[in-house]
Amino acid sequence: MPQYTFKCNNCGEYDVWKSMSDDLARDRCPGCSSETYRVFTLFNVSQMDAKLVKKIDEGMVPKVVKREELPKSNIRKKEKNPRPWMV
Ligand SMILES: [Zn+2]
């Protein structure tokens, strides 16, 4: 289960473990029960695109896209030699 950072306007930031099926954008503050919002922190930076890291650093919130919402034509584009058995 991944760990996420949320920010409470009263109490500050805190970390919480959530499963992917939970609401990942909002949470309740464990201290004062007010609504909190997710803070995007940098992790696995070395594996991420430098441009993306810069954008997140500048405060951009990445859009959450589900696999079903991805355009089908893009899914296999990263493979260098897709389906070599196909003519
Ligand atoms: Zn709070």
PDB file of the backbone (N, CA, C, O) and the ligand in Angstrom, with CONECT records:
HET     ZN  A 101       1
ATOM      1  N   MET A   1       0.841  -1.196   0.000  1.00  0.00           N
ATOM      2  CA  MET A   1       0.000   0.000   0.000  1.00  0.00           C
ATOM      3  C   MET A   1       0.882   1.253   0.000  1.00  0.00           C
ATOM      4  O   MET A   1       1.749   1.388   0.863  1.00  0.00           O
ATOM      5  N   PRO A   2       0.682   2.148  -0.926  1.00  0.00           N
ATOM      6  CA  PRO A   2       1.531   3.340  -0.987  1.00  0.00           C
ATOM      7  C   PRO A   2       1.183   4.344   0.100  1.00  0.00           C
ATOM      8  O   PRO A   2       0.066   4.387   0.614  1.00  0.00           O
ATOM      9  N   GLN A   3       2.184   5.147   0.427  1.00  0.00           N
ATOM     10  CA  GLN A   3       1.988   6.183   1.431  1.00  0.00           C
ATOM     11  C   GLN A   3       1.743   7.514   0.726  1.00  0.00           C
ATOM     12  O   GLN A   3       2.410   7.839  -0.257  1.00  0.00           O
ATOM     13  N   TYR A   4       0.778   8.280   1.240  1.00  0.00           N
ATOM     14  CA  TYR A   4       0.460   9.556   0.641  1.00  0.00           C
ATOM     15  C   TYR A   4       0.574  10.656   1.683  1.00  0.00           C
ATOM     16  O   TYR A   4       0.358  10.431   2.873  1.00  0.00           O
ATOM     17  N   THR A   5       0.914  11.843   1.215  1.00  0.00           N
ATOM     18  CA  THR A   5       1.016  12.994   2.102  1.00  0.00           C
ATOM     19  C   THR A   5      -0.195  13.895   1.885  1.00  0.00           C
ATOM     20  O   THR A   5      -0.527  14.254   0.755  1.00  0.00           O
ATOM     21  N   PHE A   6      -0.844  14.249   2.980  1.00  0.00           N
ATOM     22  CA  PHE A   6      -1.970  15.171   2.926  1.00  0.00           C
ATOM     23  C   PHE A   6      -1.656  16.388   3.774  1.00  0.00           C
ATOM     24  O   PHE A   6      -0.828  16.335   4.684  1.00  0.00           O
ATOM     25  N   LYS A   7      -2.336  17.495   3.461  1.00  0.00           N
ATOM     26  CA  LYS A   7      -2.072  18.713   4.205  1.00  0.00           C
ATOM     27  C   LYS A   7      -3.359  19.256   4.815  1.00  0.00           C
ATOM     28  O   LYS A   7      -4.367  19.447   4.134  1.00  0.00           O
ATOM     29  N   CYS A   8      -3.288  19.498   6.123  1.00  0.00           N
ATOM     30  CA  CYS A   8      -4.390  20.120   6.848  1.00  0.00           C
ATOM     31  C   CYS A   8      -4.060  21.593   7.042  1.00  0.00           C
ATOM     32  O   CYS A   8      -2.944  21.948   7.420  1.00  0.00           O
ATOM     33  N   ASN A   9      -5.039  22.438   6.780  1.00  0.00           N
ATOM     34  CA  ASN A   9      -4.800  23.875   6.925  1.00  0.00           C
ATOM     35  C   ASN A   9      -4.558  24.274   8.380  1.00  0.00           C
ATOM     36  O   ASN A   9      -3.961  25.316   8.650  1.00  0.00           O
ATOM     37  N   ASN A  10      -5.016  23.452   9.306  1.00  0.00           N
ATOM     38  CA  ASN A  10      -4.829  23.768  10.727  1.00  0.00           C
ATOM     39  C   ASN A  10      -3.576  23.117  11.301  1.00  0.00           C
ATOM     40  O   ASN A  10      -2.832  23.748  12.053  1.00  0.00           O
ATOM     41  N   CYS A  11      -3.347  21.865  10.949  1.00  0.00           N
ATOM     42  CA  CYS A  11      -2.316  21.066  11.620  1.00  0.00           C
ATOM     43  C   CYS A  11      -1.077  20.820  10.764  1.00  0.00           C
ATOM     44  O   CYS A  11      -0.061  20.358  11.284  1.00  0.00           O
ATOM     45  N   GLY A  12      -1.132  21.109   9.489  1.00  0.00           N
ATOM     46  CA  GLY A  12       0.028  20.876   8.630  1.00  0.00           C
ATOM     47  C   GLY A  12      -0.028  19.527   7.945  1.00  0.00           C
ATOM     48  O   GLY A  12      -1.079  18.888   7.879  1.00  0.00           O
ATOM     49  N   GLU A  13       1.113  19.104   7.439  1.00  0.00           N
ATOM     50  CA  GLU A  13       1.160  17.884   6.638  1.00  0.00           C
ATOM     51  C   GLU A  13       1.248  16.632   7.500  1.00  0.00           C
ATOM     52  O   GLU A  13       1.812  16.645   8.595  1.00  0.00           O
ATOM     53  N   TYR A  14       0.678  15.556   6.981  1.00  0.00           N
ATOM     54  CA  TYR A  14       0.815  14.257   7.622  1.00  0.00           C
ATOM     55  C   TYR A  14       0.801  13.182   6.549  1.00  0.00           C
ATOM     56  O   TYR A  14       0.299  13.395   5.445  1.00  0.00           O
ATOM     57  N   ASP A  15       1.352  12.037   6.881  1.00  0.00           N
ATOM     58  CA  ASP A  15       1.405  10.920   5.940  1.00  0.00           C
ATOM     59  C   ASP A  15       0.388   9.862   6.333  1.00  0.00           C
ATOM     60  O   ASP A  15       0.134   9.631   7.515  1.00  0.00           O
ATOM     61  N   VAL A  16      -0.182   9.231   5.336  1.00  0.00           N
ATOM     62  CA  VAL A  16      -1.155   8.182   5.606  1.00  0.00           C
ATOM     63  C   VAL A  16      -1.007   7.085   4.548  1.00  0.00           C
ATOM     64  O   VAL A  16      -0.702   7.352   3.385  1.00  0.00           O
ATOM     65  N   TRP A  17      -1.230   5.853   4.985  1.00  0.00           N
ATOM     66  CA  TRP A  17      -1.193   4.735   4.041  1.00  0.00           C
ATOM     67  C   TRP A  17      -2.584   4.544   3.482  1.00  0.00           C
ATOM     68  O   TRP A  17      -3.556   4.449   4.232  1.00  0.00           O
ATOM     69  N   LYS A  18      -2.681   4.488   2.172  1.00  0.00           N
ATOM     70  CA  LYS A  18      -3.987   4.282   1.549  1.00  0.00           C
ATOM     71  C   LYS A  18      -3.855   3.227   0.460  1.00  0.00           C
ATOM     72  O   LYS A  18      -2.795   3.060  -0.142  1.00  0.00           O
ATOM     73  N   SER A  19      -4.931   2.533   0.227  1.00  0.00           N
ATOM     74  CA  SER A  19      -4.929   1.627  -0.911  1.00  0.00           C
ATOM     75  C   SER A  19      -5.404   2.395  -2.137  1.00  0.00           C
ATOM     76  O   SER A  19      -6.001   3.466  -2.022  1.00  0.00           O
ATOM     77  N   MET A  20      -5.133   1.837  -3.306  1.00  0.00           N
ATOM     78  CA  MET A  20      -5.459   2.542  -4.540  1.00  0.00           C
ATOM     79  C   MET A  20      -6.965   2.747  -4.695  1.00  0.00           C
ATOM     80  O   MET A  20      -7.397   3.618  -5.451  1.00  0.00           O
ATOM     81  N   SER A  21      -7.752   1.966  -3.998  1.00  0.00           N
ATOM     82  CA  SER A  21      -9.201   2.082  -4.150  1.00  0.00           C
ATOM     83  C   SER A  21      -9.784   3.175  -3.261  1.00  0.00           C
ATOM     84  O   SER A  21     -10.947   3.546  -3.420  1.00  0.00           O
ATOM     85  N   ASP A  22      -8.985   3.693  -2.324  1.00  0.00           N
ATOM     86  CA  ASP A  22      -9.464   4.782  -1.478  1.00  0.00           C
ATOM     87  C   ASP A  22      -9.498   6.091  -2.269  1.00  0.00           C
ATOM     88  O   ASP A  22      -8.950   6.183  -3.368  1.00  0.00           O
ATOM     89  N   ASP A  23     -10.147   7.091  -1.692  1.00  0.00           N
ATOM     90  CA  ASP A  23     -10.126   8.422  -2.275  1.00  0.00           C
ATOM     91  C   ASP A  23      -8.749   9.024  -2.037  1.00  0.00           C
ATOM     92  O   ASP A  23      -8.389   9.354  -0.907  1.00  0.00           O
ATOM     93  N   LEU A  24      -7.985   9.162  -3.112  1.00  0.00           N
ATOM     94  CA  LEU A  24      -6.592   9.588  -2.963  1.00  0.00           C
ATOM     95  C   LEU A  24      -6.436  11.104  -3.015  1.00  0.00           C
ATOM     96  O   LEU A  24      -5.360  11.621  -2.714  1.00  0.00           O
ATOM     97  N   ALA A  25      -7.472  11.812  -3.385  1.00  0.00           N
ATOM     98  CA  ALA A  25      -7.351  13.260  -3.515  1.00  0.00           C
ATOM     99  C   ALA A  25      -7.669  13.962  -2.209  1.00  0.00           C
ATOM    100  O   ALA A  25      -7.131  15.034  -1.931  1.00  0.00           O
ATOM    101  N   ARG A  26      -8.552  13.358  -1.394  1.00  0.00           N
ATOM    102  CA  ARG A  26      -8.978  14.017  -0.153  1.00  0.00           C
ATOM    103  C   ARG A  26      -8.903  13.050   1.015  1.00  0.00           C
ATOM    104  O   ARG A  26      -8.931  11.830   0.849  1.00  0.00           O
ATOM    105  N   ASP A  27      -8.808  13.625   2.187  1.00  0.00           N
ATOM    106  CA  ASP A  27      -8.753  12.822   3.391  1.00  0.00           C
ATOM    107  C   ASP A  27      -9.310  13.656   4.541  1.00  0.00           C
ATOM    108  O   ASP A  27      -9.607  14.840   4.386  1.00  0.00           O
ATOM    109  N   ARG A  28      -9.445  13.004   5.703  1.00  0.00           N
ATOM    110  CA  ARG A  28      -9.844  13.726   6.909  1.00  0.00           C
ATOM    111  C   ARG A  28      -8.643  13.838   7.827  1.00  0.00           C
ATOM    112  O   ARG A  28      -7.924  12.862   8.037  1.00  0.00           O
ATOM    113  N   CYS A  29      -8.425  15.013   8.370  1.00  0.00           N
ATOM    114  CA  CYS A  29      -7.300  15.217   9.269  1.00  0.00           C
ATOM    115  C   CYS A  29      -7.493  14.381  10.530  1.00  0.00           C
ATOM    116  O   CYS A  29      -8.554  14.427  11.151  1.00  0.00           O
ATOM    117  N   PRO A  30      -6.459  13.610  10.911  1.00  0.00           N
ATOM    118  CA  PRO A  30      -6.573  12.799  12.130  1.00  0.00           C
ATOM    119  C   PRO A  30      -6.585  13.669  13.389  1.00  0.00           C
ATOM    120  O   PRO A  30      -7.000  13.214  14.456  1.00  0.00           O
ATOM    121  N   GLY A  31      -6.134  14.911  13.267  1.00  0.00           N
ATOM    122  CA  GLY A  31      -6.062  15.800  14.432  1.00  0.00           C
ATOM    123  C   GLY A  31      -7.345  16.567  14.666  1.00  0.00           C
ATOM    124  O   GLY A  31      -7.847  16.606  15.790  1.00  0.00           O
ATOM    125  N   CYS A  32      -7.892  17.188  13.606  1.00  0.00           N
ATOM    126  CA  CYS A  32      -9.046  18.079  13.806  1.00  0.00           C
ATOM    127  C   CYS A  32     -10.224  17.712  12.914  1.00  0.00           C
ATOM    128  O   CYS A  32     -11.232  18.418  12.909  1.00  0.00           O
ATOM    129  N   SER A  33     -10.117  16.612  12.151  1.00  0.00           N
ATOM    130  CA  SER A  33     -11.215  16.095  11.331  1.00  0.00           C
ATOM    131  C   SER A  33     -11.656  17.026  10.208  1.00  0.00           C
ATOM    132  O   SER A  33     -12.714  16.812   9.618  1.00  0.00           O
ATOM    133  N   SER A  34     -10.876  18.045   9.902  1.00  0.00           N
ATOM    134  CA  SER A  34     -11.258  18.887   8.774  1.00  0.00           C
ATOM    135  C   SER A  34     -10.786  18.231   7.476  1.00  0.00           C
ATOM    136  O   SER A  34      -9.932  17.344   7.491  1.00  0.00           O
ATOM    137  N   GLU A  35     -11.347  18.673   6.367  1.00  0.00           N
ATOM    138  CA  GLU A  35     -11.003  18.068   5.086  1.00  0.00           C
ATOM    139  C   GLU A  35      -9.595  18.492   4.668  1.00  0.00           C
ATOM    140  O   GLU A  35      -9.228  19.663   4.768  1.00  0.00           O
ATOM    141  N   THR A  36      -8.820  17.522   4.203  1.00  0.00           N
ATOM    142  CA  THR A  36      -7.444  17.803   3.799  1.00  0.00           C
ATOM    143  C   THR A  36      -7.239  17.413   2.351  1.00  0.00           C
ATOM    144  O   THR A  36      -8.012  16.639   1.787  1.00  0.00           O
ATOM    145  N   TYR A  37      -6.204  17.950   1.763  1.00  0.00           N
ATOM    146  CA  TYR A  37      -5.915  17.692   0.358  1.00  0.00           C
ATOM    147  C   TYR A  37      -4.539  17.087   0.199  1.00  0.00           C
ATOM    148  O   TYR A  37      -3.627  17.353   0.983  1.00  0.00           O
ATOM    149  N   ARG A  38      -4.406  16.281  -0.816  1.00  0.00           N
ATOM    150  CA  ARG A  38      -3.167  15.572  -1.035  1.00  0.00           C
ATOM    151  C   ARG A  38      -2.045  16.516  -1.461  1.00  0.00           C
ATOM    152  O   ARG A  38      -2.245  17.443  -2.246  1.00  0.00           O
ATOM    153  N   VAL A  39      -0.881  16.253  -0.925  1.00  0.00           N
ATOM    154  CA  VAL A  39       0.316  16.985  -1.319  1.00  0.00           C
ATOM    155  C   VAL A  39       1.162  16.041  -2.156  1.00  0.00           C
ATOM    156  O   VAL A  39       1.403  14.897  -1.771  1.00  0.00           O
ATOM    157  N   PHE A  40       1.607  16.528  -3.295  1.00  0.00           N
ATOM    158  CA  PHE A  40       2.418  15.679  -4.152  1.00  0.00           C
ATOM    159  C   PHE A  40       3.889  15.865  -3.819  1.00  0.00           C
ATOM    160  O   PHE A  40       4.455  16.944  -3.997  1.00  0.00           O
ATOM    161  N   THR A  41       4.484  14.804  -3.339  1.00  0.00           N
ATOM    162  CA  THR A  41       5.904  14.857  -3.002  1.00  0.00           C
ATOM    163  C   THR A  41       6.692  14.085  -4.046  1.00  0.00           C
ATOM    164  O   THR A  41       6.167  13.188  -4.706  1.00  0.00           O
ATOM    165  N   LEU A  42       7.932  14.440  -4.181  1.00  0.00           N
ATOM    166  CA  LEU A  42       8.774  13.781  -5.172  1.00  0.00           C
ATOM    167  C   LEU A  42       9.353  12.501  -4.598  1.00  0.00           C
ATOM    168  O   LEU A  42       9.955  12.499  -3.524  1.00  0.00           O
ATOM    169  N   PHE A  43       9.163  11.425  -5.324  1.00  0.00           N
ATOM    170  CA  PHE A  43       9.790  10.168  -4.944  1.00  0.00           C
ATOM    171  C   PHE A  43      10.164   9.440  -6.229  1.00  0.00           C
ATOM    172  O   PHE A  43       9.590   9.705  -7.285  1.00  0.00           O
ATOM    173  N   ASN A  44      11.106   8.541  -6.141  1.00  0.00           N
ATOM    174  CA  ASN A  44      11.616   7.849  -7.336  1.00  0.00           C
ATOM    175  C   ASN A  44      11.978   8.837  -8.444  1.00  0.00           C
ATOM    176  O   ASN A  44      11.715   8.601  -9.623  1.00  0.00           O
ATOM    177  N   VAL A  45      12.582   9.936  -8.038  1.00  0.00           N
ATOM    178  CA  VAL A  45      12.842  11.005  -8.995  1.00  0.00           C
ATOM    179  C   VAL A  45      13.721  10.535 -10.147  1.00  0.00           C
ATOM    180  O   VAL A  45      13.553  10.973 -11.285  1.00  0.00           O
ATOM    181  N   SER A  46      14.656   9.643  -9.846  1.00  0.00           N
ATOM    182  CA  SER A  46      15.589   9.216 -10.882  1.00  0.00           C
ATOM    183  C   SER A  46      14.891   8.470 -12.007  1.00  0.00           C
ATOM    184  O   SER A  46      15.397   8.403 -13.127  1.00  0.00           O
ATOM    185  N   GLN A  47      13.722   7.909 -11.700  1.00  0.00           N
ATOM    186  CA  GLN A  47      13.013   7.154 -12.731  1.00  0.00           C
ATOM    187  C   GLN A  47      12.026   8.019 -13.500  1.00  0.00           C
ATOM    188  O   GLN A  47      11.391   7.559 -14.449  1.00  0.00           O
ATOM    189  N   MET A  48      11.902   9.273 -13.084  1.00  0.00           N
ATOM    190  CA  MET A  48      10.888  10.113 -13.710  1.00  0.00           C
ATOM    191  C   MET A  48      11.512  11.046 -14.746  1.00  0.00           C
ATOM    192  O   MET A  48      12.692  11.391 -14.683  1.00  0.00           O
ATOM    193  N   ASP A  49      10.684  11.431 -15.684  1.00  0.00           N
ATOM    194  CA  ASP A  49      11.084  12.371 -16.705  1.00  0.00           C
ATOM    195  C   ASP A  49      11.457  13.709 -16.065  1.00  0.00           C
ATOM    196  O   ASP A  49      10.711  14.235 -15.238  1.00  0.00           O
ATOM    197  N   ALA A  50      12.598  14.248 -16.445  1.00  0.00           N
ATOM    198  CA  ALA A  50      13.087  15.490 -15.838  1.00  0.00           C
ATOM    199  C   ALA A  50      12.095  16.641 -16.025  1.00  0.00           C
ATOM    200  O   ALA A  50      11.938  17.479 -15.137  1.00  0.00           O
ATOM    201  N   LYS A  51      11.439  16.678 -17.164  1.00  0.00           N
ATOM    202  CA  LYS A  51      10.451  17.744 -17.398  1.00  0.00           C
ATOM    203  C   LYS A  51       9.279  17.607 -16.437  1.00  0.00           C
ATOM    204  O   LYS A  51       8.761  18.598 -15.922  1.00  0.00           O
ATOM    205  N   LEU A  52       8.869  16.357 -16.202  1.00  0.00           N
ATOM    206  CA  LEU A  52       7.747  16.115 -15.294  1.00  0.00           C
ATOM    207  C   LEU A  52       8.132  16.504 -13.875  1.00  0.00           C
ATOM    208  O   LEU A  52       7.338  17.112 -13.157  1.00  0.00           O
ATOM    209  N   VAL A  53       9.351  16.155 -13.467  1.00  0.00           N
ATOM    210  CA  VAL A  53       9.820  16.518 -12.131  1.00  0.00           C
ATOM    211  C   VAL A  53       9.796  18.025 -11.957  1.00  0.00           C
ATOM    212  O   VAL A  53       9.393  18.536 -10.912  1.00  0.00           O
ATOM    213  N   LYS A  54      10.233  18.729 -12.992  1.00  0.00           N
ATOM    214  CA  LYS A  54      10.269  20.193 -12.925  1.00  0.00           C
ATOM    215  C   LYS A  54       8.856  20.763 -12.786  1.00  0.00           C
ATOM    216  O   LYS A  54       8.621  21.690 -12.010  1.00  0.00           O
ATOM    217  N   LYS A  55       7.929  20.196 -13.544  1.00  0.00           N
ATOM    218  CA  LYS A  55       6.548  20.679 -13.475  1.00  0.00           C
ATOM    219  C   LYS A  55       5.942  20.450 -12.101  1.00  0.00           C
ATOM    220  O   LYS A  55       5.252  21.319 -11.569  1.00  0.00           O
ATOM    221  N   ILE A  56       6.203  19.266 -11.520  1.00  0.00           N
ATOM    222  CA  ILE A  56       5.680  18.980 -10.189  1.00  0.00           C
ATOM    223  C   ILE A  56       6.332  19.920  -9.182  1.00  0.00           C
ATOM    224  O   ILE A  56       5.684  20.417  -8.261  1.00  0.00           O
ATOM    225  N   ASP A  57       7.631  20.153  -9.378  1.00  0.00           N
ATOM    226  CA  ASP A  57       8.371  21.059  -8.516  1.00  0.00           C
ATOM    227  C   ASP A  57       7.767  22.457  -8.555  1.00  0.00           C
ATOM    228  O   ASP A  57       7.759  23.169  -7.551  1.00  0.00           O
ATOM    229  N   GLU A  58       7.266  22.837  -9.713  1.00  0.00           N
ATOM    230  CA  GLU A  58       6.685  24.170  -9.868  1.00  0.00           C
ATOM    231  C   GLU A  58       5.258  24.239  -9.334  1.00  0.00           C
ATOM    232  O   GLU A  58       4.635  25.300  -9.359  1.00  0.00           O
ATOM    233  N   GLY A  59       4.747  23.126  -8.859  1.00  0.00           N
ATOM    234  CA  GLY A  59       3.447  23.147  -8.205  1.00  0.00           C
ATOM    235  C   GLY A  59       2.327  22.570  -9.030  1.00  0.00           C
ATOM    236  O   GLY A  59       1.167  22.616  -8.621  1.00  0.00           O
ATOM    237  N   MET A  60       2.651  22.026 -10.185  1.00  0.00           N
ATOM    238  CA  MET A  60       1.608  21.425 -10.995  1.00  0.00           C
ATOM    239  C   MET A  60       1.123  20.136 -10.344  1.00  0.00           C
ATOM    240  O   MET A  60       1.929  19.319  -9.898  1.00  0.00           O
ATOM    241  N   VAL A  61      -0.178  19.956 -10.293  1.00  0.00           N
ATOM    242  CA  VAL A  61      -0.728  18.721  -9.775  1.00  0.00           C
ATOM    243  C   VAL A  61      -0.968  17.774 -10.938  1.00  0.00           C
ATOM    244  O   VAL A  61      -1.744  18.085 -11.842  1.00  0.00           O
ATOM    245  N   PRO A  62      -0.308  16.616 -10.924  1.00  0.00           N
ATOM    246  CA  PRO A  62      -0.505  15.686 -12.038  1.00  0.00           C
ATOM    247  C   PRO A  62      -1.935  15.180 -12.099  1.00  0.00           C
ATOM    248  O   PRO A  62      -2.564  14.920 -11.073  1.00  0.00           O
ATOM    249  N   LYS A  63      -2.430  15.047 -13.296  1.00  0.00           N
ATOM    250  CA  LYS A  63      -3.786  14.544 -13.480  1.00  0.00           C
ATOM    251  C   LYS A  63      -3.778  13.028 -13.283  1.00  0.00           C
ATOM    252  O   LYS A  63      -2.911  12.320 -13.797  1.00  0.00           O
ATOM    253  N   VAL A  64      -4.752  12.557 -12.536  1.00  0.00           N
ATOM    254  CA  VAL A  64      -4.857  11.119 -12.334  1.00  0.00           C
ATOM    255  C   VAL A  64      -5.653  10.524 -13.483  1.00  0.00           C
ATOM    256  O   VAL A  64      -6.802  10.895 -13.723  1.00  0.00           O
ATOM    257  N   VAL A  65      -5.028   9.601 -14.181  1.00  0.00           N
ATOM    258  CA  VAL A  65      -5.683   8.979 -15.335  1.00  0.00           C
ATOM    259  C   VAL A  65      -5.771   7.477 -15.093  1.00  0.00           C
ATOM    260  O   VAL A  65      -4.780   6.822 -14.771  1.00  0.00           O
ATOM    261  N   LYS A  66      -6.963   6.958 -15.251  1.00  0.00           N
ATOM    262  CA  LYS A  66      -7.125   5.517 -15.103  1.00  0.00           C
ATOM    263  C   LYS A  66      -6.760   4.822 -16.401  1.00  0.00           C
ATOM    264  O   LYS A  66      -6.838   5.411 -17.479  1.00  0.00           O
ATOM    265  N   ARG A  67      -6.359   3.564 -16.287  1.00  0.00           N
ATOM    266  CA  ARG A  67      -5.928   2.807 -17.455  1.00  0.00           C
ATOM    267  C   ARG A  67      -7.013   2.789 -18.537  1.00  0.00           C
ATOM    268  O   ARG A  67      -6.719   2.849 -19.731  1.00  0.00           O
ATOM    269  N   GLU A  68      -8.276   2.706 -18.094  1.00  0.00           N
ATOM    270  CA  GLU A  68      -9.367   2.617 -19.071  1.00  0.00           C
ATOM    271  C   GLU A  68      -9.522   3.926 -19.839  1.00  0.00           C
ATOM    272  O   GLU A  68     -10.060   3.940 -20.946  1.00  0.00           O
ATOM    273  N   GLU A  69      -9.046   5.034 -19.247  1.00  0.00           N
ATOM    274  CA  GLU A  69      -9.228   6.332 -19.883  1.00  0.00           C
ATOM    275  C   GLU A  69      -8.107   6.671 -20.858  1.00  0.00           C
ATOM    276  O   GLU A  69      -8.208   7.632 -21.621  1.00  0.00           O
ATOM    277  N   LEU A  70      -7.043   5.883 -20.828  1.00  0.00           N
ATOM    278  CA  LEU A  70      -5.931   6.147 -21.735  1.00  0.00           C
ATOM    279  C   LEU A  70      -6.344   5.850 -23.166  1.00  0.00           C
ATOM    280  O   LEU A  70      -7.075   4.893 -23.423  1.00  0.00           O
ATOM    281  N   PRO A  71      -5.877   6.669 -24.096  1.00  0.00           N
ATOM    282  CA  PRO A  71      -6.145   6.340 -25.495  1.00  0.00           C
ATOM    283  C   PRO A  71      -5.484   5.015 -25.838  1.00  0.00           C
ATOM    284  O   PRO A  71      -4.309   4.807 -25.535  1.00  0.00           O
ATOM    285  N   LYS A  72      -6.229   4.121 -26.467  1.00  0.00           N
ATOM    286  CA  LYS A  72      -5.720   2.763 -26.688  1.00  0.00           C
ATOM    287  C   LYS A  72      -4.468   2.746 -27.553  1.00  0.00           C
ATOM    288  O   LYS A  72      -3.628   1.855 -27.425  1.00  0.00           O
ATOM    289  N   SER A  73      -4.348   3.735 -28.433  1.00  0.00           N
ATOM    290  CA  SER A  73      -3.218   3.736 -29.353  1.00  0.00           C
ATOM    291  C   SER A  73      -1.888   4.017 -28.651  1.00  0.00           C
ATOM    292  O   SER A  73      -0.829   3.717 -29.202  1.00  0.00           O
ATOM    293  N   ASN A  74      -1.928   4.586 -27.451  1.00  0.00           N
ATOM    294  CA  ASN A  74      -0.676   4.957 -26.777  1.00  0.00           C
ATOM    295  C   ASN A  74      -0.124   3.861 -25.883  1.00  0.00           C
ATOM    296  O   ASN A  74       1.041   3.910 -25.487  1.00  0.00           O
ATOM    297  N   ILE A  75      -0.947   2.875 -25.562  1.00  0.00           N
ATOM    298  CA  ILE A  75      -0.571   1.937 -24.523  1.00  0.00           C
ATOM    299  C   ILE A  75       0.704   1.179 -24.854  1.00  0.00           C
ATOM    300  O   ILE A  75       1.534   0.976 -23.968  1.00  0.00           O
ATOM    301  N   ARG A  76       0.886   0.759 -26.080  1.00  0.00           N
ATOM    302  CA  ARG A  76       2.051  -0.060 -26.408  1.00  0.00           C
ATOM    303  C   ARG A  76       3.145   0.707 -27.141  1.00  0.00           C
ATOM    304  O   ARG A  76       4.087   0.109 -27.662  1.00  0.00           O
ATOM    305  N   LYS A  77       3.023   2.011 -27.180  1.00  0.00           N
ATOM    306  CA  LYS A  77       3.990   2.786 -27.948  1.00  0.00           C
ATOM    307  C   LYS A  77       5.403   2.710 -27.393  1.00  0.00           C
ATOM    308  O   LYS A  77       6.366   2.904 -28.136  1.00  0.00           O
ATOM    309  N   LYS A  78       5.548   2.427 -26.083  1.00  0.00           N
ATOM    310  CA  LYS A  78       6.870   2.465 -25.478  1.00  0.00           C
ATOM    311  C   LYS A  78       7.717   1.257 -25.864  1.00  0.00           C
ATOM    312  O   LYS A  78       8.940   1.301 -25.731  1.00  0.00           O
ATOM    313  N   GLU A  79       7.108   0.205 -26.327  1.00  0.00           N
ATOM    314  CA  GLU A  79       7.881  -0.957 -26.726  1.00  0.00           C
ATOM    315  C   GLU A  79       8.653  -0.655 -28.000  1.00  0.00           C
ATOM    316  O   GLU A  79       8.103  -0.146 -28.977  1.00  0.00           O
ATOM    317  N   LYS A  80       9.946  -0.982 -27.969  1.00  0.00           N
ATOM    318  CA  LYS A  80      10.776  -0.648 -29.121  1.00  0.00           C
ATOM    319  C   LYS A  80      10.438  -1.519 -30.319  1.00  0.00           C
ATOM    320  O   LYS A  80      10.445  -1.050 -31.458  1.00  0.00           O
ATOM    321  N   ASN A  81      10.147  -2.764 -30.066  1.00  0.00           N
ATOM    322  CA  ASN A  81       9.880  -3.676 -31.162  1.00  0.00           C
ATOM    323  C   ASN A  81       8.584  -4.429 -30.897  1.00  0.00           C
ATOM    324  O   ASN A  81       8.595  -5.619 -30.583  1.00  0.00           O
ATOM    325  N   PRO A  82       7.457  -3.712 -31.030  1.00  0.00           N
ATOM    326  CA  PRO A  82       6.185  -4.352 -30.678  1.00  0.00           C
ATOM    327  C   PRO A  82       5.775  -5.404 -31.706  1.00  0.00           C
ATOM    328  O   PRO A  82       5.775  -5.170 -32.915  1.00  0.00           O
ATOM    329  N   ARG A  83       5.435  -6.540 -31.184  1.00  0.00           N
ATOM    330  CA  ARG A  83       4.900  -7.635 -32.002  1.00  0.00           C
ATOM    331  C   ARG A  83       5.703  -7.878 -33.276  1.00  0.00           C
ATOM    332  O   ARG A  83       5.176  -7.683 -34.371  1.00  0.00           O
ATOM    333  N   PRO A  84       6.925  -8.285 -33.169  1.00  0.00           N
ATOM    334  CA  PRO A  84       7.753  -8.475 -34.382  1.00  0.00           C
ATOM    335  C   PRO A  84       7.213  -9.606 -35.252  1.00  0.00           C
ATOM    336  O   PRO A  84       7.572  -9.736 -36.422  1.00  0.00           O
ATOM    337  N   TRP A  85       6.347 -10.419 -34.660  1.00  0.00           N
ATOM    338  CA  TRP A  85       5.820 -11.536 -35.448  1.00  0.00           C
ATOM    339  C   TRP A  85       4.695 -11.089 -36.385  1.00  0.00           C
ATOM    340  O   TRP A  85       4.239 -11.859 -37.230  1.00  0.00           O
ATOM    341  N   MET A  86       4.252  -9.832 -36.226  1.00  0.00           N
ATOM    342  CA  MET A  86       3.189  -9.337 -37.078  1.00  0.00           C
ATOM    343  C   MET A  86       3.784  -8.667 -38.308  1.00  0.00           C
ATOM    344  O   MET A  86       4.783  -7.952 -38.221  1.00  0.00           O
ATOM    345  N   VAL A  87       3.155  -8.910 -39.460  1.00  0.00           N
ATOM    346  CA  VAL A  87       3.657  -8.292 -40.691  1.00  0.00           C
ATOM    347  C   VAL A  87       2.828  -7.037 -40.985  1.00  0.00           C
ATOM    348  O   VAL A  87       3.075  -6.353 -41.978  1.00  0.00           O
TER     349      VAL A  87
HETATM  350 ZN    ZN A 101      -6.055  19.231  11.260  1.00  0.00          ZN2+
END
